[in-house]
Amino acid sequence: MGGRSRIMWRIAYAASAKLLPQSTYSKFSRRMRGFFARRICASVGEDVNIERGATFGSLIVIGDRSGIGVDCELHGEIYIGNDVMMAPECVFYTSNHETGRIDIPMNQQGRTLPKPITIGNDVWIGRRVMIMPGVNVGDGCILAAGTVVTKNLPPYSIAGGVPAKVLGTRIEQ
């Protein structure tokens, strides 16, 4: 689908489906947001749930049976695996502000080059988690609410904190 067409679908989504009630209250809302996501995103799997207020762009790939939570923001190139649960208000950033120079105000330094984010299969992302540029979250991870993920996480990690630290594993020792 062409860029201009995706932009038109994003505008239509923002003016309508983004504002519909949560999926728990309305199967129609879930179907409508899925309809728009398939026209906006690079790829959307089967039985995907996009919740009310979610913001996402055209470089998103969403696997089967995965969801984007209420009021989540996903910016840039992001790969979400199968069976991913995402709580409300999560934010994924694939680029950041430049801050390296002190002779120029930060708001005039531009942005870093984008780095894609990859979320593995069977991942649970808690409320208000932030995932920063270039991070890979391994299969089976659990991210505690409020976690800020700045580095890659190995498969089946249980992580929490600011910045995220591995607190445990789902693999029996």
trRosetta pair geometry for C-beta under 8 A, 3 or more apart (Angstrom, degrees):
i j d omega theta_ij theta_ji phi_ij phi_ji
1 5 5.0 -112 176 87 97 130
1 6 5.7 118 116 -58 114 90
1 39 6.6 146 -120 -161 173 62
2 5 4.6 93 63 8 83 106
2 6 7.0 -148 98 -7 43 87
3 6 5.7 -55 -148 35 32 111
3 7 6.5 35 154 -22 66 103
3 58 7.5 160 -125 81 66 174
4 7 5.7 -51 -152 32 33 114
4 8 6.7 33 151 -19 64 103
5 8 5.7 -54 -153 34 34 111
5 9 6.5 32 151 -16 66 104
5 39 7.6 -104 144 179 99 98
6 9 5.6 -55 -149 38 34 111
6 10 6.3 38 151 -23 67 103
6 39 7.1 178 -114 146 61 70
6 40 5.6 106 -157 -134 86 53
6 58 4.6 37 176 -98 149 136
7 10 5.6 -52 -149 33 33 113
7 11 6.6 33 153 -19 64 102
8 11 5.8 -52 -151 34 33 111
8 12 6.4 32 151 -16 65 106
9 12 5.6 -54 -147 40 34 112
9 13 6.2 40 152 -24 67 104
9 36 6.0 160 175 -155 99 78
9 39 4.2 -154 -135 119 157 116
9 40 5.0 -152 109 -70 121 82
10 13 5.6 -51 -146 35 31 114
10 14 6.3 30 155 -19 65 106
10 40 5.5 105 -74 -122 77 122
10 57 7.7 5 -106 -126 137 54
10 58 7.5 -79 -58 -52 124 95
11 14 5.8 -55 -147 36 30 110
11 15 6.3 18 157 -11 64 112
12 15 5.9 -65 -146 43 28 106
12 16 6.1 -21 169 20 66 116
12 17 7.7 43 129 4 77 102
12 36 6.8 -157 97 -120 98 116
13 16 6.8 -91 -141 54 19 80
13 17 5.1 -49 -143 50 65 110
13 18 5.5 81 151 -37 76 98
13 33 7.6 81 -147 -131 103 64
13 36 4.1 125 -95 180 107 147
13 37 7.9 99 -116 -59 143 52
13 40 6.3 -23 -24 -48 151 144
14 18 5.3 4 -122 7 35 145
15 18 7.8 80 22 30 19 107
15 19 7.8 -45 159 0 22 123
16 19 6.6 -104 -178 35 17 101
16 20 7.3 24 152 -41 63 97
16 32 7.5 -103 128 166 104 132
17 20 5.6 -32 -154 -2 44 118
17 29 7.4 140 -157 -157 74 65
17 32 4.5 -162 -119 134 109 106
17 33 4.8 159 164 -84 119 62
17 35 7.4 -156 -97 61 154 97
17 36 4.9 -165 43 -10 158 144
18 33 7.5 104 -82 -110 41 101
18 52 7.1 96 173 -160 46 52
18 53 6.1 80 176 -96 86 25
18 54 7.0 -135 -132 53 85 56
18 55 7.5 39 -134 -80 132 65
19 52 7.1 37 -156 -154 16 95
19 53 7.7 66 -95 -71 42 64
20 26 6.6 -113 161 84 108 145
20 28 7.5 -125 -171 106 143 86
20 29 3.8 -179 131 -125 126 101
20 32 6.0 94 -11 68 163 138
20 33 6.9 -138 49 -47 125 100
20 52 6.2 -133 79 -103 57 95
21 25 4.5 -68 143 79 131 127
21 26 4.7 100 73 4 111 128
21 29 5.2 -126 65 -56 66 156
21 52 6.3 -62 174 -73 18 139
22 25 5.3 83 67 13 79 100
22 26 7.3 128 79 27 41 87
22 29 7.0 109 108 100 11 154
22 51 6.0 -1 -135 -155 79 97
22 52 5.0 -81 -80 -3 58 122
22 70 6.3 -31 -105 -86 108 119
23 26 6.7 -97 -133 66 30 62
23 27 7.2 53 -163 -102 75 37
23 29 5.7 -142 -91 89 53 106
23 30 3.9 69 -127 -73 107 106
23 33 7.7 -87 -72 31 104 135
23 49 5.5 -47 -34 -158 174 113
23 51 6.0 -94 -5 -108 105 71
23 52 7.7 -160 -22 -26 67 83
25 29 7.3 36 76 15 81 141
26 29 3.9 77 93 -2 115 108
26 30 7.0 174 103 -9 66 80
27 30 5.5 -50 -154 35 42 115
27 31 6.3 42 150 -19 70 104
28 31 5.8 -57 -150 38 31 110
28 32 6.2 31 154 -20 66 108
29 32 5.8 -57 -147 36 29 110
29 33 6.4 23 159 -14 66 107
29 52 7.0 -19 173 -71 137 93
30 33 6.2 -58 -147 39 27 105
30 34 6.3 28 154 -18 62 111
30 49 5.8 -38 -142 -129 109 84
30 50 7.7 143 -145 48 58 62
31 34 5.7 -59 -149 39 30 114
31 35 6.3 39 151 -27 65 104
32 35 5.5 -48 -150 28 32 117
32 36 6.7 26 154 -12 64 103
33 36 5.9 -54 -150 39 35 108
33 37 6.2 39 151 -24 67 107
33 49 7.9 50 85 -169 126 46
33 50 4.0 -143 145 77 122 108
33 51 7.5 132 132 -51 175 5
33 52 7.9 -118 -69 -77 146 43
33 54 7.4 80 -163 43 135 118
34 37 5.5 -52 -141 35 32 114
34 38 6.5 35 159 -22 64 103
34 44 7.0 160 -158 153 74 146
34 48 5.9 141 -119 75 101 89
34 49 7.6 -45 -68 -104 105 33
34 50 6.3 166 -70 16 54 104
35 38 6.2 -59 -158 30 25 110
35 39 7.1 9 151 -6 59 110
36 39 5.8 -69 -156 43 37 105
36 40 6.0 20 154 -12 74 116
36 50 7.9 -103 68 69 98 154
37 40 5.8 -66 -137 45 31 103
37 41 5.2 7 178 -3 75 119
37 44 4.9 107 126 -91 106 152
37 48 6.7 -114 98 103 153 133
37 50 5.1 164 -55 -31 138 149
37 56 7.2 26 -123 71 94 138
37 62 7.2 -20 167 25 133 144
38 41 7.0 -41 -102 44 20 96
38 44 4.8 -105 -90 44 66 135
40 56 7.0 114 117 96 131 94
40 57 7.4 -135 161 -180 106 25
40 58 5.7 -115 172 -92 66 71
40 60 7.9 21 115 42 93 111
41 44 5.1 99 69 -52 134 97
41 56 6.6 -7 -82 129 102 126
41 57 7.9 101 -103 103 64 37
41 58 6.4 -174 -114 -140 25 39
41 59 7.9 -58 -148 61 63 14
41 60 4.4 -64 -132 74 105 94
41 61 7.0 149 168 -87 111 31
41 62 6.3 -13 171 3 164 103
42 58 6.4 95 -51 160 72 61
42 59 5.8 26 -32 -147 122 29
42 60 6.2 175 18 67 89 37
42 61 5.2 -46 76 -71 112 79
43 61 4.5 19 54 -131 102 84
43 62 7.0 -165 101 36 67 57
44 48 5.3 -107 -176 24 96 158
44 62 5.0 12 -124 57 64 108
45 48 5.5 120 67 -53 74 111
45 62 5.8 -121 13 111 88 72
45 63 4.7 26 -20 177 149 30
45 64 3.7 -118 157 -66 137 51
45 65 7.1 -57 110 4 128 49
45 66 6.7 77 47 20 126 99
45 82 6.8 -150 176 -102 178 80
46 64 4.7 7 50 -126 81 97
46 65 7.1 2 91 -40 76 68
47 64 6.2 45 49 -170 93 77
47 65 4.9 8 93 -85 114 64
48 62 5.2 78 -130 125 144 130
48 63 8.0 149 -90 88 108 33
48 64 7.3 -111 -61 -137 83 29
48 65 7.2 -99 -82 -58 51 9
48 66 5.8 -7 -123 63 86 69
48 67 6.8 161 -170 -88 61 49
49 66 7.7 -144 35 109 72 36
49 67 3.9 -13 69 -111 98 103
49 68 7.4 -161 101 32 61 58
50 54 5.1 -124 -176 52 88 149
50 56 7.5 -99 -135 9 125 138
50 67 7.2 -172 -75 -154 30 65
50 68 5.0 8 -125 49 68 109
51 54 5.5 107 64 -36 65 114
51 67 6.8 54 -29 177 98 106
51 68 6.2 -142 20 97 81 65
51 69 5.3 -11 29 -171 142 28
51 70 4.3 -81 132 -68 135 56
51 71 7.8 -50 104 0 111 48
51 72 7.3 85 54 7 107 102
51 88 7.4 -90 98 -95 154 78
52 70 5.4 6 62 -126 81 88
52 71 7.5 -4 102 -41 71 67
53 70 5.6 47 50 -172 115 66
53 71 4.0 -13 116 -77 132 63
53 72 7.8 116 104 19 85 49
54 68 4.5 88 -139 121 150 119
54 69 7.1 141 -87 79 109 34
54 70 7.2 -108 -54 -133 82 19
54 71 6.9 -89 -76 -46 47 7
54 72 5.0 3 -123 53 87 85
54 73 7.8 -176 -160 -74 55 35
54 74 7.6 8 -178 6 97 102
55 72 7.2 -149 36 98 65 51
55 73 4.7 0 63 -116 110 72
55 74 7.0 178 95 30 62 61
55 75 7.9 4 118 -64 104 80
56 60 5.0 -17 178 -22 118 157
56 68 6.5 -55 -52 -140 135 170
56 72 7.8 23 -59 102 96 96
56 73 7.8 179 -71 -157 55 36
56 74 4.4 11 -112 60 86 108
57 60 6.1 133 68 -22 60 99
57 74 7.0 -134 15 104 77 80
57 75 6.2 64 -9 -134 125 46
57 76 6.8 68 46 -26 140 17
59 76 5.9 -48 73 166 138 34
59 77 4.2 -76 153 -91 131 60
59 78 6.9 100 108 16 89 64
60 74 5.7 65 -95 122 130 134
60 77 7.9 -172 -75 -143 39 31
60 78 5.1 -7 -116 62 75 96
60 80 7.2 7 -173 2 93 109
61 78 7.2 -162 33 97 67 54
61 79 4.8 -3 61 -119 114 68
61 80 6.6 -177 93 30 61 67
62 66 5.3 -148 -176 75 91 124
62 68 7.3 -75 -110 -38 139 105
62 80 4.8 0 -118 64 61 118
63 66 5.0 82 67 -15 76 131
63 80 5.8 -134 9 109 85 70
63 81 4.6 -8 2 169 152 30
63 82 3.8 -104 143 -67 132 54
63 83 7.3 -45 105 6 121 51
63 84 6.8 98 52 -1 108 106
63 121 6.9 -75 98 -102 168 82
64 82 4.7 4 55 -126 82 101
64 83 7.3 5 93 -39 76 66
65 82 6.0 46 49 -171 94 80
65 83 5.0 10 95 -83 115 60
66 80 5.3 159 153 136 160 117
66 81 6.9 145 -75 90 140 44
66 82 6.3 -137 -44 -146 104 27
66 83 6.3 -43 -76 5 75 9
66 84 4.0 25 -134 44 109 88
66 85 7.8 -131 -145 -58 62 32
66 86 7.6 48 176 -9 87 105
67 84 7.0 -150 36 94 56 72
67 85 6.2 16 46 -128 109 47
67 86 5.6 -151 96 34 76 88
68 72 5.0 -134 177 61 88 139
68 74 6.7 -82 -132 -17 131 132
68 80 7.9 -119 -71 -58 89 174
68 86 5.5 -13 -127 68 35 142
69 72 4.8 100 62 -39 76 120
69 86 4.4 -131 -18 116 98 83
69 87 4.9 37 -97 133 162 17
69 88 4.5 -137 151 -77 121 36
69 89 7.1 -58 108 10 122 42
69 90 5.9 90 43 8 122 104
69 125 7.8 -135 -12 88 127 105
69 127 7.7 -142 150 -106 165 64
70 88 4.0 -20 63 -110 92 104
70 89 7.2 -10 92 -34 76 66
71 88 5.5 40 47 -167 97 93
71 89 5.0 3 95 -79 110 66
72 86 6.0 20 -80 142 159 128
72 88 6.9 -142 -52 -154 82 38
72 89 6.5 -122 -84 -67 57 5
72 90 4.6 1 -125 55 106 80
72 91 7.1 -167 -160 -73 65 42
72 92 7.9 31 172 -3 103 93
73 90 7.6 -153 37 98 59 52
73 91 4.8 7 60 -120 102 78
73 92 7.0 -161 101 32 63 64
74 78 5.3 -93 -175 29 113 160
74 91 8.0 -170 -74 -152 43 38
74 92 4.6 18 -124 47 69 119
75 78 8.0 93 67 -29 27 123
75 92 6.5 -176 32 91 63 74
75 93 5.9 8 59 -116 115 52
75 94 6.1 -140 104 15 76 91
75 95 7.9 -87 119 30 115 82
76 92 7.5 -127 49 123 96 96
76 93 7.2 68 10 -172 130 36
76 94 2.8 -116 95 29 160 137
76 95 6.4 147 -78 -6 146 87
76 114 5.0 -175 -142 -149 130 128
76 116 7.1 -159 139 -107 107 53
76 117 7.3 95 90 4 112 99
76 133 7.9 0 77 -111 168 86
77 94 5.8 111 40 -128 67 163
77 114 6.4 106 15 146 102 129
77 116 4.0 -58 103 -103 110 96
77 117 7.4 155 97 23 62 65
78 92 5.4 59 -102 131 144 150
78 94 6.8 -132 -59 -59 84 120
78 116 6.7 179 -83 -162 34 77
78 117 4.7 -6 -118 63 82 100
78 118 7.8 177 -160 -81 52 34
78 119 7.4 22 179 -2 94 102
79 116 6.7 40 -6 168 98 120
79 117 7.2 -167 31 96 66 55
79 118 4.6 -4 62 -118 111 74
79 119 6.8 -170 97 31 61 65
80 84 5.2 -110 -180 36 100 157
80 86 8.0 -47 -140 -42 139 132
80 119 4.8 4 -121 57 61 120
81 84 5.7 118 66 -45 73 114
81 118 7.9 60 -41 176 94 79
81 119 5.7 -128 7 107 86 72
81 120 4.9 1 -12 165 151 28
81 121 3.8 -115 148 -70 137 54
81 122 7.4 -50 106 6 128 50
81 123 6.7 99 49 2 114 108
81 139 7.1 -63 85 -102 176 78
82 121 4.7 5 54 -127 81 102
82 122 7.3 5 92 -38 76 65
83 121 5.7 49 47 -174 100 81
83 122 4.7 5 97 -80 122 60
83 123 8.0 125 101 20 74 53
84 119 5.7 62 -117 130 149 129
84 121 7.3 -116 -56 -142 84 33
84 122 7.4 -89 -79 -45 54 7
84 123 4.9 1 -123 56 89 88
84 124 7.8 -175 -160 -77 55 31
84 125 7.0 23 178 -4 98 107
85 123 7.4 -151 36 98 64 51
85 124 4.8 0 62 -119 111 70
85 125 6.7 -173 95 29 60 68
86 90 5.5 -94 -173 20 104 148
86 125 4.6 1 -116 61 68 118
87 90 6.5 111 69 -40 67 108
87 125 6.3 -141 16 103 79 69
87 126 5.2 0 16 -168 141 31
87 127 4.0 -83 126 -67 136 61
87 128 7.7 -46 99 -1 114 51
87 129 7.4 99 51 1 103 102
87 145 7.0 -45 72 -100 159 90
88 127 5.5 8 60 -126 74 93
88 128 7.6 4 99 -45 70 66
89 127 6.0 38 53 -168 103 78
89 128 4.7 -8 105 -80 113 69
90 125 5.6 36 -102 138 155 126
90 127 7.4 -131 -58 -150 80 28
90 128 6.6 -155 -85 -103 50 9
90 129 4.8 -2 -124 57 100 81
90 130 7.3 -179 -163 -78 63 36
90 131 7.4 23 176 -3 106 98
91 128 7.9 4 1 -155 92 50
91 129 7.8 -163 34 96 59 49
91 130 4.9 -9 67 -114 97 78
91 131 7.4 -173 96 28 52 65
92 117 5.4 -131 -170 48 117 165
92 130 7.8 169 -83 -160 34 49
92 131 4.7 -9 -115 63 77 105
93 96 6.3 77 140 -76 132 75
93 130 7.3 3 5 -172 104 95
93 131 7.4 175 28 87 62 56
93 132 5.8 -13 65 -129 99 49
93 133 6.0 -57 113 -50 80 77
94 114 4.5 31 130 -157 108 95
94 115 5.9 -163 -171 62 77 47
94 116 6.1 -3 -135 -103 124 30
94 117 5.9 -120 -90 -17 88 96
94 133 5.1 87 -167 -114 33 82
94 134 7.7 107 -149 -37 65 52
95 111 4.8 54 145 165 128 117
95 112 5.0 -174 -161 70 83 79
95 113 6.7 -135 -115 116 110 16
95 114 4.4 -65 -55 -90 108 65
95 115 7.2 130 -81 13 61 68
95 133 5.7 72 -84 -89 26 135
96 111 6.8 159 82 -156 27 79
96 112 4.9 20 52 16 75 123
96 132 7.2 8 -61 -159 123 99
96 133 6.0 -110 -21 -11 97 129
97 106 5.8 53 153 170 131 104
97 107 7.6 -41 -146 -95 134 44
97 109 6.8 85 173 71 84 107
97 110 7.9 151 -153 100 58 31
97 111 6.2 -63 -106 -109 37 62
97 112 7.4 32 79 -14 9 87
98 101 7.5 20 140 14 109 91
98 106 7.2 -173 87 -153 61 70
98 109 3.7 -127 85 131 110 113
98 110 5.1 31 5 71 129 72
98 111 6.4 -156 -23 -114 85 9
98 112 6.0 145 -74 -59 71 67
99 106 5.4 3 -111 -123 74 113
99 109 6.8 153 -75 71 27 158
100 109 7.3 161 39 -169 72 146
101 104 4.8 31 104 33 128 98
101 109 6.0 171 40 -109 106 126
104 108 5.3 -115 171 85 102 110
104 109 5.5 128 105 -75 120 87
105 108 4.9 74 68 12 86 106
105 109 7.4 -145 97 -25 44 89
106 109 5.5 -49 -149 13 40 120
112 115 7.9 -27 125 -11 115 99
112 133 6.8 -128 92 7 131 174
114 133 6.9 -146 -155 -134 46 118
115 133 4.1 91 50 170 105 97
115 134 3.3 -16 133 -65 140 90
116 134 7.1 65 60 -103 42 45
117 131 5.5 94 -147 130 144 122
117 133 7.2 -110 -62 -135 92 31
117 134 7.1 -34 -82 -2 61 7
117 135 5.4 11 -129 58 89 79
117 136 7.6 179 -162 -80 50 42
117 137 8.0 21 178 -2 92 96
118 135 7.7 -147 40 105 61 53
118 136 4.6 1 62 -120 105 79
118 137 7.1 -162 100 31 60 64
119 123 5.3 -121 178 45 99 155
119 125 7.4 -44 -137 -51 140 129
119 131 7.7 -46 -72 -129 105 172
119 137 4.9 2 -122 56 63 115
120 123 5.6 116 68 -46 74 118
120 136 7.6 64 -43 174 93 82
120 137 5.9 -127 8 103 86 69
120 138 5.0 9 -13 172 150 28
120 139 3.7 -116 153 -68 138 51
120 140 7.0 -39 103 7 130 53
120 141 6.8 102 46 5 115 101
120 155 6.7 -56 77 -106 177 85
121 139 4.9 4 53 -126 78 98
121 140 7.4 12 89 -41 70 63
122 139 5.9 43 51 -173 98 81
122 140 4.9 6 99 -84 112 58
123 137 5.7 75 -130 125 152 123
123 139 7.1 -122 -57 -146 89 31
123 140 6.8 -37 -82 4 61 5
123 141 4.9 9 -128 56 96 83
123 142 7.6 -175 -161 -77 59 35
123 143 7.4 27 176 -6 101 101
124 141 7.5 -142 39 104 63 55
124 142 4.8 1 61 -119 107 75
124 143 6.9 -167 97 28 61 67
125 129 5.0 -118 -177 41 92 149
125 131 7.8 -53 -135 -41 133 123
125 137 8.0 40 -83 150 105 173
125 143 5.0 6 -126 51 58 121
126 129 5.5 109 65 -44 68 112
126 142 7.7 55 -35 175 101 75
126 143 5.5 -138 14 101 88 71
126 144 5.2 -16 16 176 155 22
126 145 3.8 -107 147 -66 126 56
126 146 7.2 -39 106 9 120 53
126 147 6.7 89 53 8 112 105
127 145 4.4 8 54 -128 83 106
127 146 7.3 9 92 -38 75 64
128 145 6.0 52 47 -172 92 79
128 146 5.2 14 93 -84 112 54
129 143 4.9 60 -118 127 150 130
129 144 7.9 138 -87 82 106 38
129 145 7.0 -111 -54 -136 81 32
129 146 7.0 -22 -83 23 53 8
129 147 4.9 0 -124 59 91 85
129 148 7.6 177 -163 -81 57 34
129 149 6.9 25 178 -10 104 105
130 147 7.5 -150 37 102 63 52
130 148 4.6 -2 63 -118 108 75
130 149 6.9 -169 94 25 56 69
131 135 5.3 -130 -175 61 91 141
131 137 7.0 -67 -126 -37 134 124
131 149 4.7 -6 -115 59 69 116
132 135 5.7 93 65 -28 64 122
132 148 7.0 45 -32 176 111 85
132 149 6.3 -160 15 91 81 61
132 150 4.9 13 36 -111 141 59
135 149 5.2 101 -161 128 162 107
135 150 7.0 -143 -80 -172 122 11
135 151 6.7 112 -117 136 95 5
135 152 6.1 175 -155 -82 63 50
135 153 7.6 30 -178 -3 105 86
136 152 4.5 8 55 -124 87 101
136 153 7.4 -149 99 37 59 60
137 141 5.1 -110 176 41 97 151
137 143 7.1 -48 -138 -50 141 125
137 149 6.6 -8 -78 -177 108 163
137 152 7.6 -160 -73 -152 34 56
137 153 5.0 13 -130 47 63 113
138 141 5.5 110 67 -42 71 112
138 152 7.5 72 -37 174 90 88
138 153 5.5 -123 12 103 90 73
138 154 5.1 0 -7 167 155 26
138 155 3.5 -118 154 -70 129 51
138 156 6.9 -56 110 3 120 49
138 157 6.5 91 49 6 116 100
139 155 4.6 5 54 -130 79 107
139 156 7.0 -1 96 -43 73 70
140 155 5.5 54 44 -176 106 82
140 156 4.1 -5 102 -84 127 66
140 170 5.7 -126 157 53 115 144
141 153 5.3 72 -113 115 149 133
141 155 7.0 -121 -51 -146 84 34
141 156 6.7 -122 -76 -79 52 7
141 157 5.0 0 -120 58 96 78
141 158 7.4 170 -161 -82 63 33
141 159 6.6 -7 -170 8 113 107
142 157 7.6 -140 38 104 63 52
142 158 4.7 -3 61 -118 107 75
142 159 7.3 165 85 26 57 62
142 170 7.0 113 -7 -56 111 119
143 147 4.8 -128 -179 52 93 146
143 149 6.5 -55 -127 -53 135 125
143 153 7.8 -157 -81 -15 99 172
143 159 5.5 -17 -112 70 67 95
143 160 7.2 142 -167 -82 50 58
143 164 7.1 -46 -136 -119 98 134
144 147 5.1 109 64 -44 72 115
144 158 7.6 62 -42 174 95 81
144 159 6.8 -134 7 101 87 47
144 160 3.2 10 30 -100 136 109
144 161 7.5 53 58 -19 127 51
144 167 7.5 34 -23 9 131 145
146 160 7.7 43 74 -159 85 87
146 162 7.2 -65 146 -47 91 107
147 159 6.0 97 -149 119 153 91
147 160 5.1 -112 -84 -134 112 44
147 161 6.2 29 -122 41 81 34
147 162 7.1 -170 -146 -67 38 64
147 164 4.8 53 -176 -93 109 98
148 161 7.8 -71 37 115 75 48
148 162 4.6 54 21 -122 115 80
148 163 5.4 -83 89 -121 97 57
148 164 6.2 -148 78 -33 45 81
149 153 6.6 -62 -144 -30 122 119
149 159 7.0 73 -98 116 100 145
149 163 7.4 96 -122 -170 19 85
149 164 4.5 10 -100 -9 62 145
150 163 4.5 -50 15 -143 122 133
150 164 6.7 176 17 24 71 91
151 163 7.2 72 4 154 95 135
151 164 7.2 -146 44 66 80 102
153 157 4.6 -125 176 51 104 145
153 159 5.4 -88 -122 -32 138 150
153 164 6.8 -53 -75 127 119 141
153 166 6.8 148 -141 -81 91 97
154 157 5.3 107 65 -43 71 116
154 166 7.3 9 34 -96 97 144
156 169 5.3 50 123 -167 98 85
156 170 4.2 -118 -167 47 94 98
156 171 4.9 74 128 -32 154 93
157 166 4.7 -81 -153 -125 120 103
157 168 7.7 137 -164 83 54 42
157 169 6.1 -45 -108 -104 44 69
157 170 7.8 -58 -5 -1 6 87
158 166 7.2 93 65 -162 50 65
158 167 5.1 -69 105 67 92 92
158 168 4.2 -3 49 65 122 87
158 169 6.5 -147 5 -76 88 17
158 170 6.5 120 -45 -47 97 79
159 164 4.5 34 163 -176 123 112
159 165 6.5 173 -150 80 82 29
159 166 5.3 -48 -93 -98 87 47
159 167 6.2 150 -116 5 28 87
160 164 6.7 162 93 -136 3 73
160 165 7.0 -31 68 54 53 74
160 167 5.4 6 25 -24 98 137
161 164 5.7 133 66 -120 78 30
161 165 4.8 6 46 16 142 93
161 167 7.7 138 -13 -56 111 110
166 169 7.4 18 179 -64 114 78
169 173 7.6 101 66 -56 122 93
